[in-house]
Amino acid sequence: MKIILRKLLVSILAFVITSMSLQMPLAHAAMVGTDEIIKQQETNHEREKVIAFLNRAEVQQELQQQGVSTEDAKARVAHLSDEELTMLSGQIDTLPAGGFVGEIIGAAVFIFVVLLITDILGLTNIYPFVN
C-alpha cells in the first residue's frame, strides 16, 4: 500500500512541477550598453522638453486657435519616433526666447561693442572712458 501511495504521490508531484514549468515564462537577461541607456535618457529628456513647451500658455493659446487640443498634441508627442522628436526638440531650441525685446537688446549690445571697438582703435570719440 505504501509503495502505491508513494508512486501516486511522485506522479502527482511530477505532473504539478511539469505543468508549472510550462506556464511560467522564461526570463531572458542581457547586458544593456551604456550608449543605449544614454540614448533612452536623451529621448526622455527631449520628450519632456517638448511637453514642457506645449504646457506654456502662449503655445496652448496658439494650439486652440489652430483647432488642436493640448491633450491631442501631447498624445501625438508620445507617439513620435526618436528622429522626429530630436528634430522637434532642436527646433524648440532655435526659437527666439525673448521675442522682439530680445532682438532689440541684442542689436543694442552689438552696436555698443562696434562703437567701443572703433573708439579703442581711435576712429571715433564717443565714449569718454576710452583713452
N, CA, C and O atoms as a GROMACS GRO file, in nm:
protein
  524
    1MET      N    1   0.081  -0.119   0.000
    1MET     CA    2   0.000   0.000   0.000
    1MET      C    3   0.086   0.126   0.000
    1MET      O    4   0.056   0.223  -0.071
    2LYS      N    5   0.192   0.125   0.080
    2LYS     CA    6   0.281   0.240   0.087
    2LYS      C    7   0.348   0.266  -0.047
    2LYS      O    8   0.367   0.381  -0.086
    3ILE      N    9   0.383   0.163  -0.116
    3ILE     CA   10   0.451   0.177  -0.244
    3ILE      C   11   0.356   0.238  -0.347
    3ILE      O   12   0.397   0.322  -0.427
    4ILE      N   13   0.231   0.199  -0.345
    4ILE     CA   14   0.132   0.253  -0.439
    4ILE      C   15   0.107   0.400  -0.409
    4ILE      O   16   0.100   0.481  -0.501
    5LEU      N   17   0.094   0.435  -0.280
    5LEU     CA   18   0.075   0.576  -0.243
    5LEU      C   19   0.197   0.660  -0.279
    5LEU      O   20   0.183   0.773  -0.327
    6ARG      N   21   0.315   0.605  -0.256
    6ARG     CA   22   0.438   0.678  -0.289
    6ARG      C   23   0.448   0.701  -0.440
    6ARG      O   24   0.485   0.810  -0.482
    7LYS      N   25   0.415   0.600  -0.522
    7LYS     CA   26   0.418   0.616  -0.668
    7LYS      C   27   0.314   0.717  -0.714
    7LYS      O   28   0.339   0.798  -0.804
    8LEU      N   29   0.197   0.713  -0.652
    8LEU     CA   30   0.092   0.808  -0.686
    8LEU      C   31   0.133   0.950  -0.649
    8LEU      O   32   0.112   1.043  -0.728
    9LEU      N   33   0.190   0.967  -0.532
    9LEU     CA   34   0.236   1.099  -0.488
    9LEU      C   35   0.348   1.151  -0.578
    9LEU      O   36   0.346   1.268  -0.616
   10VAL      N   37   0.442   1.067  -0.614
   10VAL     CA   38   0.552   1.106  -0.703
   10VAL      C   39   0.497   1.144  -0.840
   10VAL      O   40   0.543   1.240  -0.901
   11SER      N   41   0.400   1.070  -0.888
   11SER     CA   42   0.341   1.101  -1.019
   11SER      C   43   0.267   1.234  -1.016
   11SER      O   44   0.277   1.313  -1.110
   12ILE      N   45   0.192   1.259  -0.909
   12ILE     CA   46   0.121   1.388  -0.897
   12ILE      C   47   0.219   1.503  -0.887
   12ILE      O   48   0.201   1.605  -0.953
   13LEU      N   49   0.323   1.490  -0.806
   13LEU     CA   50   0.424   1.596  -0.794
   13LEU      C   51   0.496   1.620  -0.927
   13LEU      O   52   0.520   1.735  -0.964
   14ALA      N   53   0.529   1.514  -0.997
   14ALA     CA   54   0.594   1.529  -1.128
   14ALA      C   55   0.502   1.602  -1.225
   14ALA      O   56   0.548   1.688  -1.301
   15PHE      N   57   0.374   1.569  -1.223
   15PHE     CA   58   0.278   1.637  -1.310
   15PHE      C   59   0.265   1.786  -1.273
   15PHE      O   60   0.263   1.871  -1.362
   16VAL      N   61   0.257   1.817  -1.144
   16VAL     CA   62   0.244   1.956  -1.099
   16VAL      C   63   0.368   2.036  -1.136
   16VAL      O   64   0.356   2.148  -1.187
   17ILE      N   65   0.485   1.982  -1.112
   17ILE     CA   66   0.610   2.053  -1.143
   17ILE      C   67   0.621   2.076  -1.294
   17ILE      O   68   0.661   2.184  -1.337
   18THR      N   69   0.586   1.977  -1.373
   18THR     CA   70   0.592   1.992  -1.518
   18THR      C   71   0.493   2.097  -1.567
   18THR      O   72   0.527   2.181  -1.650
   19SER      N   73   0.372   2.091  -1.516
   19SER     CA   74   0.272   2.189  -1.560
   19SER      C   75   0.307   2.330  -1.514
   19SER      O   76   0.278   2.426  -1.586
   20MET      N   77   0.368   2.346  -1.398
   20MET     CA   78   0.409   2.479  -1.350
   20MET      C   79   0.523   2.534  -1.436
   20MET      O   80   0.527   2.654  -1.464
   21SER      N   81   0.614   2.449  -1.476
   21SER     CA   82   0.726   2.497  -1.556
   21SER      C   83   0.681   2.536  -1.697
   21SER      O   84   0.743   2.622  -1.759
   22LEU      N   85   0.576   2.475  -1.747
   22LEU     CA   86   0.525   2.510  -1.879
   22LEU      C   87   0.451   2.644  -1.877
   22LEU      O   88   0.450   2.715  -1.978
   23GLN      N   89   0.388   2.678  -1.766
   23GLN     CA   90   0.311   2.801  -1.756
   23GLN      C   91   0.396   2.924  -1.729
   23GLN      O   92   0.357   3.034  -1.766
   24MET      N   93   0.510   2.908  -1.667
   24MET     CA   94   0.595   3.023  -1.634
   24MET      C   95   0.677   3.064  -1.756
   24MET      O   96   0.741   2.980  -1.819
   25PRO      N   97   0.676   3.191  -1.788
   25PRO     CA   98   0.760   3.235  -1.900
   25PRO      C   99   0.906   3.236  -1.858
   25PRO      O  100   0.940   3.256  -1.741
   26LEU      N  101   0.990   3.215  -1.955
   26LEU     CA  102   1.133   3.216  -1.928
   26LEU      C  103   1.184   3.359  -1.926
   26LEU      O  104   1.143   3.441  -2.009
   27ALA      N  105   1.271   3.388  -1.835
   27ALA     CA  106   1.330   3.522  -1.826
   27ALA      C  107   1.459   3.524  -1.905
   27ALA      O  108   1.542   3.433  -1.894
   28HIS      N  109   1.475   3.628  -1.985
   28HIS     CA  110   1.597   3.644  -2.063
   28HIS      C  111   1.668   3.769  -2.015
   28HIS      O  112   1.614   3.879  -2.020
   29ALA      N  113   1.787   3.750  -1.970
   29ALA     CA  114   1.867   3.863  -1.924
   29ALA      C  115   1.978   3.890  -2.025
   29ALA      O  116   2.037   3.797  -2.080
   30ALA      N  117   2.004   4.018  -2.047
   30ALA     CA  118   2.111   4.054  -2.139
   30ALA      C  119   2.176   4.182  -2.089
   30ALA      O  120   2.117   4.259  -2.013
   31MET      N  121   2.297   4.204  -2.132
   31MET     CA  122   2.368   4.326  -2.096
   31MET      C  123   2.311   4.442  -2.177
   31MET      O  124   2.282   4.429  -2.296
   32VAL      N  125   2.295   4.554  -2.111
   32VAL     CA  126   2.247   4.675  -2.178
   32VAL      C  127   2.365   4.770  -2.187
   32VAL      O  128   2.430   4.801  -2.087
   33GLY      N  129   2.392   4.816  -2.308
   33GLY     CA  130   2.506   4.903  -2.329
   33GLY      C  131   2.481   5.044  -2.279
   33GLY      O  132   2.367   5.089  -2.270
   34THR      N  133   2.589   5.112  -2.245
   34THR     CA  134   2.579   5.249  -2.195
   34THR      C  135   2.519   5.341  -2.300
   34THR      O  136   2.440   5.429  -2.267
   35ASP      N  137   2.556   5.321  -2.425
   35ASP     CA  138   2.503   5.407  -2.530
   35ASP      C  139   2.352   5.393  -2.545
   35ASP      O  140   2.284   5.491  -2.577
   36GLU      N  141   2.300   5.274  -2.522
   36GLU     CA  142   2.155   5.255  -2.528
   36GLU      C  143   2.085   5.330  -2.415
   36GLU      O  144   1.980   5.392  -2.435
   37ILE      N  145   2.144   5.324  -2.296
   37ILE     CA  146   2.087   5.394  -2.180
   37ILE      C  147   2.092   5.545  -2.202
   37ILE      O  148   1.995   5.615  -2.174
   38ILE      N  149   2.204   5.595  -2.252
   38ILE     CA  150   2.218   5.739  -2.277
   38ILE      C  151   2.119   5.785  -2.382
   38ILE      O  152   2.058   5.891  -2.368
   39LYS      N  153   2.103   5.708  -2.488
   39LYS     CA  154   2.008   5.744  -2.594
   39LYS      C  155   1.866   5.747  -2.540
   39LYS      O  156   1.789   5.836  -2.573
   40GLN      N  157   1.832   5.650  -2.457
   40GLN     CA  158   1.698   5.646  -2.398
   40GLN      C  159   1.675   5.766  -2.307
   40GLN      O  160   1.567   5.825  -2.307
   41GLN      N  161   1.777   5.803  -2.227
   41GLN     CA  162   1.764   5.919  -2.140
   41GLN      C  163   1.753   6.048  -2.220
   41GLN      O  164   1.675   6.137  -2.184
   42GLU      N  165   1.829   6.060  -2.328
   42GLU     CA  166   1.819   6.179  -2.413
   42GLU      C  167   1.682   6.188  -2.477
   42GLU      O  168   1.624   6.297  -2.487
   43THR      N  169   1.629   6.075  -2.520
   43THR     CA  170   1.496   6.074  -2.580
   43THR      C  171   1.392   6.117  -2.477
   43THR      O  172   1.302   6.195  -2.507
   44ASN      N  173   1.404   6.065  -2.355
   44ASN     CA  174   1.310   6.104  -2.249
   44ASN      C  175   1.321   6.253  -2.219
   44ASN      O  176   1.220   6.320  -2.198
   45HIS      N  177   1.445   6.305  -2.217
   45HIS     CA  178   1.466   6.448  -2.190
   45HIS      C  179   1.404   6.533  -2.301
   45HIS      O  180   1.340   6.635  -2.274
   46GLU      N  181   1.424   6.492  -2.427
   46GLU     CA  182   1.367   6.566  -2.540
   46GLU      C  183   1.214   6.563  -2.536
   46GLU      O  184   1.148   6.662  -2.565
   47ARG      N  185   1.158   6.447  -2.500
   47ARG     CA  186   1.013   6.435  -2.490
   47ARG      C  187   0.960   6.527  -2.380
   47ARG      O  188   0.857   6.592  -2.398
   48GLU      N  189   1.030   6.533  -2.266
   48GLU     CA  190   0.989   6.623  -2.157
   48GLU      C  191   1.000   6.769  -2.199
   48GLU      O  192   0.917   6.851  -2.160
   49LYS      N  193   1.102   6.802  -2.279
   49LYS     CA  194   1.119   6.939  -2.326
   49LYS      C  195   1.003   6.981  -2.416
   49LYS      O  196   0.952   7.092  -2.405
   50VAL      N  197   0.962   6.891  -2.505
   50VAL     CA  198   0.851   6.922  -2.595
   50VAL      C  199   0.720   6.934  -2.517
   50VAL      O  200   0.639   7.022  -2.544
   51ILE      N  201   0.701   6.846  -2.419
   51ILE     CA  202   0.580   6.853  -2.336
   51ILE      C  203   0.579   6.983  -2.256
   51ILE      O  204   0.475   7.046  -2.244
   52ALA      N  205   0.694   7.023  -2.202
   52ALA     CA  206   0.702   7.149  -2.128
   52ALA      C  207   0.671   7.268  -2.220
   52ALA      O  208   0.608   7.364  -2.177
   53PHE      N  209   0.716   7.260  -2.345
   53PHE     CA  210   0.685   7.364  -2.442
   53PHE      C  211   0.535   7.371  -2.468
   53PHE      O  212   0.478   7.479  -2.480
   54LEU      N  213   0.472   7.254  -2.477
   54LEU     CA  214   0.328   7.250  -2.501
   54LEU      C  215   0.249   7.301  -2.380
   54LEU      O  216   0.134   7.344  -2.395
   55ASN      N  217   0.308   7.297  -2.262
   55ASN     CA  218   0.239   7.344  -2.141
   55ASN      C  219   0.242   7.496  -2.126
   55ASN      O  220   0.173   7.550  -2.040
   56ARG      N  221   0.321   7.565  -2.208
   56ARG     CA  222   0.326   7.711  -2.200
   56ARG      C  223   0.193   7.770  -2.246
   56ARG      O  224   0.129   7.720  -2.338
   57ALA      N  225   0.154   7.879  -2.180
   57ALA     CA  226   0.022   7.940  -2.205
   57ALA      C  227   0.009   7.989  -2.348
   57ALA      O  228  -0.094   7.967  -2.412
   58GLU      N  229   0.113   8.055  -2.401
   58GLU     CA  230   0.102   8.109  -2.537
   58GLU      C  231   0.096   7.998  -2.641
   58GLU      O  232   0.031   8.014  -2.745
   59VAL      N  233   0.164   7.886  -2.614
   59VAL     CA  234   0.158   7.774  -2.707
   59VAL      C  235   0.019   7.710  -2.704
   59VAL      O  236  -0.037   7.675  -2.808
   60GLN      N  237  -0.035   7.695  -2.583
   60GLN     CA  238  -0.170   7.638  -2.571
   60GLN      C  239  -0.273   7.727  -2.640
   60GLN      O  240  -0.367   7.678  -2.702
   61GLN      N  241  -0.254   7.859  -2.629
   61GLN     CA  242  -0.346   7.952  -2.694
   61GLN      C  243  -0.337   7.938  -2.846
   61GLN      O  244  -0.439   7.938  -2.915
   62GLU      N  245  -0.216   7.926  -2.898
   62GLU     CA  246  -0.198   7.910  -3.042
   62GLU      C  247  -0.256   7.777  -3.090
   62GLU      O  248  -0.315   7.770  -3.197
   63LEU      N  249  -0.238   7.672  -3.010
   63LEU     CA  250  -0.297   7.543  -3.046
   63LEU      C  251  -0.450   7.552  -3.050
   63LEU      O  252  -0.514   7.495  -3.138
   64GLN      N  253  -0.507   7.624  -2.955
   64GLN     CA  254  -0.652   7.641  -2.952
   64GLN      C  255  -0.700   7.714  -3.077
   64GLN      O  256  -0.803   7.680  -3.135
   65GLN      N  257  -0.623   7.817  -3.118
   65GLN     CA  258  -0.660   7.892  -3.238
   65GLN      C  259  -0.651   7.806  -3.364
   65GLN      O  260  -0.727   7.826  -3.459
   66GLN      N  261  -0.559   7.709  -3.364
   66GLN     CA  262  -0.545   7.620  -3.479
   66GLN      C  263  -0.642   7.503  -3.473
   66GLN      O  264  -0.650   7.424  -3.567
   67GLY      N  265  -0.717   7.492  -3.363
   67GLY     CA  266  -0.817   7.387  -3.350
   67GLY      C  267  -0.763   7.255  -3.299
   67GLY      O  268  -0.824   7.150  -3.322
   68VAL      N  269  -0.649   7.258  -3.229
   68VAL     CA  270  -0.589   7.136  -3.176
   68VAL      C  271  -0.592   7.145  -3.023
   68VAL      O  272  -0.550   7.245  -2.966
   69SER      N  273  -0.642   7.042  -2.960
   69SER     CA  274  -0.643   7.043  -2.813
   69SER      C  275  -0.505   7.005  -2.761
   69SER      O  276  -0.428   6.936  -2.828
   70THR      N  277  -0.475   7.052  -2.641
   70THR     CA  278  -0.345   7.024  -2.581
   70THR      C  279  -0.326   6.875  -2.558
   70THR      O  280  -0.216   6.822  -2.574
   71GLU      N  281  -0.433   6.807  -2.519
   71GLU     CA  282  -0.423   6.663  -2.494
   71GLU      C  283  -0.390   6.587  -2.622
   71GLU      O  284  -0.313   6.492  -2.620
   72ASP      N  285  -0.450   6.629  -2.734
   72ASP     CA  286  -0.420   6.564  -2.862
   72ASP      C  287  -0.274   6.587  -2.900
   72ASP      O  288  -0.207   6.496  -2.950
   73ALA      N  289  -0.225   6.708  -2.877
   73ALA     CA  290  -0.086   6.738  -2.910
   73ALA      C  291   0.009   6.655  -2.825
   73ALA      O  292   0.109   6.604  -2.875
   74LYS      N  293  -0.022   6.640  -2.696
   74LYS     CA  294   0.064   6.559  -2.608
   74LYS      C  295   0.058   6.413  -2.648
   74LYS      O  296   0.159   6.343  -2.640
   75ALA      N  297  -0.058   6.366  -2.690
   75ALA     CA  298  -0.069   6.227  -2.735
   75ALA      C  299   0.014   6.205  -2.861
   75ALA      O  300   0.075   6.100  -2.877
   76ARG      N  301   0.016   6.303  -2.949
   76ARG     CA  302   0.095   6.291  -3.072
   76ARG      C  303   0.245   6.292  -3.038
   76ARG      O  304   0.323   6.220  -3.100
   77VAL      N  305   0.284   6.374  -2.941
   77VAL     CA  306   0.424   6.377  -2.899
   77VAL      C  307   0.466   6.243  -2.841
   77VAL      O  308   0.578   6.197  -2.863
   78ALA      N  309   0.376   6.178  -2.768
   78ALA     CA  310   0.407   6.047  -2.709
   78ALA      C  311   0.430   5.942  -2.817
   78ALA      O  312   0.498   5.842  -2.791
   79HIS      N  313   0.375   5.960  -2.937
   79HIS     CA  314   0.388   5.861  -3.043
   79HIS      C  315   0.492   5.899  -3.149
   79HIS      O  316   0.503   5.831  -3.251
   80LEU      N  317   0.568   6.005  -3.126
   80LEU     CA  318   0.671   6.044  -3.222
   80LEU      C  319   0.788   5.947  -3.220
   80LEU      O  320   0.820   5.890  -3.116
   81SER      N  321   0.850   5.929  -3.335
   81SER     CA  322   0.972   5.847  -3.339
   81SER      C  323   1.087   5.928  -3.281
   81SER      O  324   1.075   6.049  -3.259
   82ASP      N  325   1.198   5.861  -3.256
   82ASP     CA  326   1.314   5.928  -3.197
   82ASP      C  327   1.367   6.038  -3.288
   82ASP      O  328   1.407   6.145  -3.240
   83GLU      N  329   1.369   6.014  -3.418
   83GLU     CA  330   1.420   6.114  -3.512
   83GLU      C  331   1.329   6.236  -3.516
   83GLU      O  332   1.377   6.349  -3.516
   84GLU      N  333   1.198   6.212  -3.520
   84GLU     CA  334   1.104   6.324  -3.522
   84GLU      C  335   1.112   6.405  -3.393
   84GLU      O  336   1.104   6.527  -3.394
   85LEU      N  337   1.130   6.335  -3.282
   85LEU     CA  338   1.140   6.402  -3.152
   85LEU      C  339   1.267   6.486  -3.144
   85LEU      O  340   1.264   6.597  -3.092
   86THR      N  341   1.378   6.435  -3.195
   86THR     CA  342   1.503   6.510  -3.196
   86THR      C  343   1.491   6.635  -3.283
   86THR      O  344   1.538   6.742  -3.245
   87MET      N  345   1.427   6.622  -3.399
   87MET     CA  346   1.408   6.736  -3.488
   87MET      C  347   1.321   6.843  -3.423
   87MET      O  348   1.353   6.961  -3.429
   88LEU      N  349   1.212   6.802  -3.360
   88LEU     CA  350   1.120   6.896  -3.297
   88LEU      C  351   1.186   6.964  -3.178
   88LEU      O  352   1.169   7.084  -3.159
   89SER      N  353   1.260   6.889  -3.099
   89SER     CA  354   1.330   6.946  -2.985
   89SER      C  355   1.436   7.046  -3.030
   89SER      O  356   1.455   7.150  -2.966
   90GLY      N  357   1.505   7.016  -3.140
   90GLY     CA  358   1.604   7.109  -3.194
   90GLY      C  359   1.540   7.237  -3.244
   90GLY      O  360   1.599   7.344  -3.231
   91GLN      N  361   1.421   7.227  -3.300
   91GLN     CA  362   1.351   7.347  -3.345
   91GLN      C  363   1.308   7.432  -3.227
   91GLN      O  364   1.308   7.555  -3.237
   92ILE      N  365   1.271   7.370  -3.117
   92ILE     CA  366   1.235   7.447  -2.997
   92ILE      C  367   1.357   7.522  -2.945
   92ILE      O  368   1.344   7.636  -2.899
   93ASP      N  369   1.475   7.458  -2.952
   93ASP     CA  370   1.598   7.524  -2.904
   93ASP      C  371   1.634   7.645  -2.989
   93ASP      O  372   1.695   7.738  -2.938
   94THR      N  373   1.600   7.645  -3.118
   94THR     CA  374   1.638   7.756  -3.206
   94THR      C  375   1.537   7.869  -3.206
   94THR      O  376   1.563   7.974  -3.265
   95LEU      N  377   1.422   7.851  -3.142
   95LEU     CA  378   1.323   7.958  -3.137
   95LEU      C  379   1.375   8.075  -3.053
   95LEU      O  380   1.447   8.052  -2.956
   96PRO      N  381   1.340   8.198  -3.088
   96PRO     CA  382   1.384   8.311  -3.006
   96PRO      C  383   1.317   8.307  -2.869
   96PRO      O  384   1.195   8.294  -2.859
   97ALA      N  385   1.398   8.319  -2.765
   97ALA     CA  386   1.345   8.308  -2.629
   97ALA      C  387   1.271   8.434  -2.588
   97ALA      O  388   1.164   8.427  -2.527
   98GLY      N  389   1.327   8.550  -2.620
   98GLY     CA  390   1.267   8.674  -2.574
   98GLY      C  391   1.182   8.743  -2.676
   98GLY      O  392   1.120   8.845  -2.646
   99GLY      N  393   1.177   8.692  -2.795
   99GLY     CA  394   1.097   8.755  -2.899
   99GLY      C  395   1.157   8.886  -2.944
   99GLY      O  396   1.279   8.898  -2.959
  100PHE      N  397   1.071   8.986  -2.967
  100PHE     CA  398   1.113   9.115  -3.021
  100PHE      C  399   1.204   9.190  -2.924
  100PHE      O  400   1.300   9.254  -2.967
  101VAL      N  401   1.175   9.184  -2.794
  101VAL     CA  402   1.257   9.255  -2.694
  101VAL      C  403   1.398   9.199  -2.694
  101VAL      O  404   1.494   9.276  -2.683
  102GLY      N  405   1.414   9.068  -2.706
  102GLY     CA  406   1.546   9.007  -2.709
  102GLY      C  407   1.624   9.052  -2.831
  102GLY      O  408   1.746   9.068  -2.822
  103GLU      N  409   1.557   9.072  -2.945
  103GLU     CA  410   1.626   9.119  -3.066
  103GLU      C  411   1.674   9.262  -3.048
  103GLU      O  412   1.783   9.297  -3.094
  104ILE      N  413   1.594   9.346  -2.984
  104ILE     CA  414   1.634   9.485  -2.960
  104ILE      C  415   1.755   9.492  -2.869
  104ILE      O  416   1.849   9.567  -2.894
  105ILE      N  417   1.753   9.412  -2.762
  105ILE     CA  418   1.866   9.412  -2.669
  105ILE      C  419   1.991   9.360  -2.739
  105ILE      O  420   2.100   9.414  -2.719
  106GLY      N  421   1.977   9.257  -2.819
  106GLY     CA  422   2.092   9.204  -2.893
  106GLY      C  423   2.149   9.306  -2.990
  106GLY      O  424   2.271   9.318  -3.001
  107ALA      N  425   2.063   9.378  -3.058
  107ALA     CA  426   2.111   9.482  -3.151
  107ALA      C  427   2.181   9.594  -3.076
  107ALA      O  428   2.283   9.645  -3.122
  108ALA      N  429   2.127   9.632  -2.960
  108ALA     CA  430   2.188   9.740  -2.881
  108ALA      C  431   2.327   9.698  -2.832
  108ALA      O  432   2.420   9.778  -2.836
  109VAL      N  433   2.340   9.576  -2.786
  109VAL     CA  434   2.471   9.527  -2.740
  109VAL      C  435   2.569   9.522  -2.857
  109VAL      O  436   2.685   9.558  -2.841
  110PHE      N  437   2.523   9.478  -2.974
  110PHE     CA  438   2.610   9.472  -3.091
  110PHE      C  439   2.659   9.612  -3.130
  110PHE      O  440   2.778   9.630  -3.158
  111ILE      N  441   2.569   9.710  -3.130
  111ILE     CA  442   2.609   9.848  -3.164
  111ILE      C  443   2.707   9.902  -3.061
  111ILE      O  444   2.803   9.969  -3.098
  112PHE      N  445   2.682   9.873  -2.932
  112PHE     CA  446   2.773   9.920  -2.828
  112PHE      C  447   2.913   9.863  -2.849
  112PHE      O  448   3.012   9.935  -2.837
  113VAL      N  449   2.922   9.735  -2.879
  113VAL     CA  450   3.053   9.671  -2.898
  113VAL      C  451   3.123   9.727  -3.020
  113VAL      O  452   3.244   9.751  -3.016
  114VAL      N  453   3.051   9.749  -3.129
  114VAL     CA  454   3.112   9.804  -3.250
  114VAL      C  455   3.165   9.945  -3.223
  114VAL      O  456   3.278   9.977  -3.262
  115LEU      N  457   3.086  10.028  -3.157
  115LEU     CA  458   3.132  10.163  -3.126
  115LEU      C  459   3.249  10.162  -3.028
  115LEU      O  460   3.340  10.245  -3.038
  116LEU      N  461   3.247  10.069  -2.934
  116LEU     CA  462   3.359  10.059  -2.839
  116LEU      C  463   3.488  10.020  -2.911
  116LEU      O  464   3.594  10.075  -2.883
  117ILE      N  465   3.479   9.926  -3.004
  117ILE     CA  466   3.599   9.885  -3.080
  117ILE      C  467   3.650   9.999  -3.166
  117ILE      O  468   3.771  10.022  -3.172
  118THR      N  469   3.560  10.072  -3.232
  118THR     CA  470   3.606  10.184  -3.315
  118THR      C  471   3.664  10.296  -3.227
  118THR      O  472   3.754  10.367  -3.270
  119ASP      N  473   3.613  10.310  -3.106
  119ASP     CA  474   3.666  10.410  -3.014
  119ASP      C  475   3.805  10.369  -2.966
  119ASP      O  476   3.894  10.453  -2.953
  120ILE      N  477   3.826  10.239  -2.939
  120ILE     CA  478   3.957  10.190  -2.894
  120ILE      C  479   4.058  10.205  -3.007
  120ILE      O  480   4.174  10.237  -2.981
  121LEU      N  481   4.017  10.183  -3.131
  121LEU     CA  482   4.108  10.197  -3.244
  121LEU      C  483   4.136  10.343  -3.279
  121LEU      O  484   4.225  10.371  -3.359
  122GLY      N  485   4.063  10.435  -3.219
  122GLY     CA  486   4.085  10.577  -3.243
  122GLY      C  487   4.009  10.631  -3.362
  122GLY      O  488   4.036  10.744  -3.404
  123LEU      N  489   3.917  10.557  -3.417
  123LEU     CA  490   3.842  10.603  -3.532
  123LEU      C  491   3.728  10.696  -3.491
  123LEU      O  492   3.688  10.784  -3.568
  124THR      N  493   3.674  10.677  -3.371
  124THR     CA  494   3.568  10.764  -3.319
  124THR      C  495   3.604  10.809  -3.179
  124THR      O  496   3.698  10.758  -3.118
  125ASN      N  497   3.529  10.906  -3.129
  125ASN     CA  498   3.549  10.954  -2.992
  125ASN      C  499   3.412  10.968  -2.927
  125ASN      O  500   3.365  11.078  -2.902
  126ILE      N  501   3.349  10.855  -2.900
  126ILE     CA  502   3.212  10.853  -2.847
  126ILE      C  503   3.212  10.835  -2.697
  126ILE      O  504   3.141  10.908  -2.627
  127TYR      N  505   3.288  10.740  -2.645
  127TYR     CA  506   3.287  10.710  -2.502
  127TYR      C  507   3.403  10.781  -2.435
  127TYR      O  508   3.518  10.763  -2.476
  128PRO      N  509   3.377  10.862  -2.331
  128PRO     CA  510   3.486  10.936  -2.266
  128PRO      C  511   3.576  10.847  -2.180
  128PRO      O  512   3.688  10.886  -2.150
  129PHE      N  513   3.529  10.727  -2.141
  129PHE     CA  514   3.611  10.642  -2.056
  129PHE      C  515   3.717  10.565  -2.133
  129PHE      O  516   3.802  10.500  -2.073
  130VAL      N  517   3.712  10.572  -2.268
  130VAL     CA  518   3.813  10.504  -2.352
  130VAL      C  519   3.921  10.606  -2.383
  130VAL      O  520   3.892  10.716  -2.430
  131ASN      N  521   4.046  10.570  -2.357
  131ASN     CA  522   4.157  10.663  -2.381
  131ASN      C  523   4.212  10.647  -2.520
  131ASN      O  524   4.306  10.718  -2.558
   0.00000   0.00000   0.00000
